[in-house]
Amino acid sequence: MTDRDRQIGQNIARLRGERSQQWLAGAMKERGHRWSQSTVWSVEKGDRPMRLTEALDVAEVLEASLASLTLEAGLGGWTGKMVTLVEGLQTARRHLQEAAESYDLARWKLARHLDAASDEARFVVGEEGISSYRAMADKDAIEAVRGD
């Protein structure tokens, strides 16, 4: 294939890191592509070009940008470093958002359980505790609907 196909394949192998070719093939299958370990091998070697939809999904699976798949080897310097740093920030932000959503859901569940708790549980956390958790859950729900 072309030099560009080989470069894209090398970038995919670099971004895949310690994860196996089988892992990447499985992730692509989950997204509806007919990939196997040998498909990944062919793409990374540069023997098989990717379709745009495949490239977009590979970038998503590897938590990378489409641009990072196409970086030329000579762009290592500051351009390559900037792309790597931006991708790191994007990944960290995504993980932080997921953690915040998980935390909010746990708080909401706790507030709902406390709201329905028996008299014994009310004795342990007190009526004020139940009211404050309920208020936090309601506030979070309103903010989520508004998109705050």
Secondary structure by P-SEA (a helix, b strand, c coil): ccaaaaaaaaaaaaaaccccaaaaaaaaaaacccccaaaaaaaaaccccccaaaaaaaaaaacccccccccccccccaaaaaaaaaaaaaaaaaaaaaaaaaaaaaaaaaaaaaaaccaaaaaaccaaaaaaaaaaaaaaaaaaaacc
